[in-house]
Amino acid sequence: MATAPARELKRSARLQISRGMKTVLAGTIILYIASAFFAPTSVSKVAQMGMLPFAACLAIVGLGQTLVIQQGGIDLSVAGAVSLTVVIVTWGPDRNDDRLLPAVAAAFGAAIITGLVNGFLVTKTKLNSIVATLGVNALLYGVMMGLSGGSPRRTTERLSHFANDKSFGLPHSIYFGIILTIIVTILLKRTVFGRRFEAVGANPRAAHATGLKIIRYQIGAYVAAQILYCAAGVILGGVISQPTAYQGDDYVLPSVAIVVLGGTSLLGGRGFPAASAFAALFLKQLDMFVLSLGVPYGVRTIVISVSLMLGIALYAVNWKSANFSFKKPDKELQLV
């Protein structure tokens, strides 16, 4: 009987919204209010319909990065993974709708293989995740260049309709971002698998002592991340009529930034995927806000970097215990 209240407490705790979710929600609301006053064009219907599909793609990429960071790593193969997917789903069909599905299947197959390679290098060879995924990223770019030569190609009509057609006034790409966010959040926060996944990320040694197969969860994080990158690449290939071969370059720093802004610890452990998705919306709207003010691209990059630093400071510093007083201690005052 004594264990029943404890179980109910754990269940209720898992329903609570994380601190990161509350913070990023408040920040997004404040940003939209500021945008309405100082840059109204950034919140116009045209601007939002142009921005939200890219925010959805970034949110999906951020979900994958969240999984990796929860396991104590960082995935720098994002750029190559997204770019290779875009090339496969546009070059493979060559504007032939009948060849689209095999191309998409090939893209997801390549993503699974890439995730297994990343996971193997990190878990079996004990390479640092930054070094391992950076090397795999170079390999992915090599494959991409071998397939496309770096030249862009137009997407197929079917893929364009798949991503851009609207239901209830919103493009399908936005719904895919929402659906994937819900799925990943439920799997991590409301299932036994999710609890074990977070336990492995928080303390691999303790998880191993309890009998959990930590390598499976760690490799699974990299595979799932690559699948999500691939999904984002497929949608991105449809959103943009003629994507470049380097379409994934813009997703490396932002993917890490939104995870940090969403409150997930860079040391691994518990996280809230939905917070990363909302942070993607915040970051994209921030970009729209700064762009509407006519700020140069370099300054926009600095703004994103500053947002990342503020996010790290917000969650890494114990502000309650921090002492910012510049007054002399009482003993020194007495001596004076």
C-alpha positions, 0 to 999 in steps of 0.5 A, a space after each residue: 500500500 505504501 508504494 501506491 502513492 509513490 507510483 501516482 506521484 511519479 505518474 503525475 510528475 510526468 504530466 508536468 510541463 518542464 521548466 524549459 517548455 514554460 520558458 520557451 513558451 513565454 519567450 515565444 509569446 513575448 517575441 510575437 508581441 514585440 514583433 507585432 509592435 516593432 516589425 508587424 510585417 514579420 507576423 503578417 499572414 504571408 510572412 508566417 506562411 513562408 516561415 512556418 514550414 521551415 520552422 517545422 523542418 527545424 523542429 523535426 531536426 531539433 527532435 533528432 538532436 534532442 535524442 542524441 544530446 539526451 544520451 550525452 552526445 552532439 550530432 554534427 552530421 545534421 548538415 550532411 544528412 539533410 543535404 544528402 536526403 534532399 539530393 536523393 529525393 530530387 536527383 533520384 526521381 529526376 522530376 518523375 513522380 513514379 520514381 519518388 517513392 523508391 527515392 524516399 525509401 533509399 533516403 531512409 535506408 541511407 539514414 538508418 545506415 548513417 545512424 548505425 555508423 554514428 552509434 557504432 563509432 561512439 559506443 564501440 570505438 569510444 570516439 568523441 561524438 563530435 569527432 565521430 559525427 563530424 567525420 561521418 558528415 564529411 563522408 555524407 557530403 562526399 556521397 552527396 557530391 558524387 551523386 549530384 556534383 553540387 548542382 541543384 535539381 527541381 523537385 517532383 510535383 508529387 513531393 511539392 504537393 505533399 509538402 505544400 498543399 493546405 488543409 484547414 489553411 495550413 501547409 501539410 509540412 506544418 502538420 508533419 512537424 506537429 505530428 512528429 513532435 507529439 509522437 516523440 514526446 509521448 514516446 519519451 514522456 509516457 512510456 517505459 521505453 522513454 523512462 529507460 531512455 532518459 535513465 541511460 542518458 542521465 547515468 549510463 553506469 547506474 542504468 547498466 547496473 540495473 540491467 539496461 542494455 545501454 548500447 542499444 539505447 545509445 545507438 538507437 538515439 543516433 538511428 532515430 535522429 537520422 530518421 528524423 533528419 531524413 524526414 525533415 530533408 524529405 519535407 524540405 525537398 518539397 517545400 523548396 521547388 529547387 533546393 540546393 545541394 547544401 540545404 542542410 548547412 543552415 541546420 547545424 548550429 540552430 539544431 543545437 541552439 533550440 535543444 539548449 533553449 528548450 532546456 535539455 541538458 548538454 550533459 544528457 538525461 531528461 529532456 522535453 522534445 516539445 520544448 525543442 520544437 517550440 524553440 524552433 518556432 522561437 528561433 525562426 520568428 526571431 530570424 523573421 523579426 530581425 530580418 524585418 528590421 533590415 539587420 544584416 545577415 552577420 548581425 542575425 547570426 550574432 543574435 542567434 549565437 547570443 540566444 544560444 549563450 543566454 539559453 545555456 546561462 538560463 539553465 546552467 547557472 544556479 541563479 538563486 545561489 549566485 551572489 552578484 553583490 559588490 558590497 564588502 563583507 561585514 567583517 571588512 566593513 568592521 575593520 574599516 
